[in-house]
């Protein structure tokens, strides 16, 4: 069953985190409406991955993270996952000795209610096929290309049927067409995503809302065609205006 629109909405309220006295995020506030892609962009070191680590519970933070109207703050990562939050990482982490289908089935650990193994395997195989990795479903993960490792990791994150998916640079190592095909398929499965991505052209095509971070703060946000024309964003990140 697809999550409701309310369950997929996310509010990030005054989120902050420091490391050894350095403020990595400072009062980050924005909302993610249900449906479509909200992209988080910005220069290296802006705090994009740190933000995903706070939202997913890997880092303790000040402020609040609210999913589907319920606060996640104070919850461990596995409890946030069982509330409907899933994520991927910049470098896919798979069990190299296990076949792809078994790696994907490990996503069941994030499910609020257990399901029979047969049903989980059927779902895993369906996700693998929809993400274009059917040819490698029985291969050990350690033998995969980078692109297929990425597909396997995303399929694993999608297995529990999350309300919202956090994607950390999913296009890294893929060409533009591969990335577009993969992310289009992901959106058909999980309708609400937060995307951290350096490929601005990809962001322009996929995102309906863009948040720009710089030095741990929100520099700008809004529709992508407006954000890429914001002079503050051009100066801090883009270097030049991107055609809309």
Steps between C-alpha positions, in 0.01 A plus 500: 500500500636842407559740789249783532595854403502606863733213594749609231532864604817609681575810704855591598480756778801699620731199469855555617808291573861579598822300484788602728353846533448548125138564402428261211127580483350816643125542527410311183127528439292393202208273410467210257147461367377156406554403137797567276862592563640761733867547410768622740797653321800709592881507496716231658494534877166680499344240732288297258600151614515621859136604464401153376691347790299717742167420335572126499620504861870424449595833662351652811369847425314794641168606355237258375435263211133422440377227264131466434420734787698298758834609642797270435739686728659278761422182305778261394551445125319164498197654671493784248514239223200323648311830495538504119837662435759337273833617363795414282863606534762653272683166490264199488559263791408144404592155628739399224466125555121500469305499172324820403156365587613409853655843546172661402309278740711638786283809470233305686681590824344846470145368475261574785336158458671177386388336178548145368831439326324395180320834477821692575686314226222572250511868590879508479496344153235744385704800619819366344323464166340845516838662572665325207716247686316179415799358312716505815242401762676171583855632483700573816501871574880508502505426126273787399577816308457827686169566327357162597621543858310828506186330366525224760541748785200704389289187459591400857391842629172469310414150621315609817282741300627823661293816517805710415837412347824693557742462209862610546660563159334206325626617159868476598679267259206483260464681170214747464262263320563217749436736791180637347367151431583377849353799683187502286442136596564580867238776493244261355555275803549753779326823412680729745878541500761734640790504255853621575664543163781692326361449149303825468364403159350187658357708784341741253323212326385308807447736792193705569664678794867579567672588826850649479735455796816700554720480811227308682220747439215530252618748239191483277205277419218485249418366154815394314458750216504786751771365731757461221450868411551619858820706502593373848484142370697587187773665707521228767458187288409510133746755368263585218128502431360164389243508219150415625 
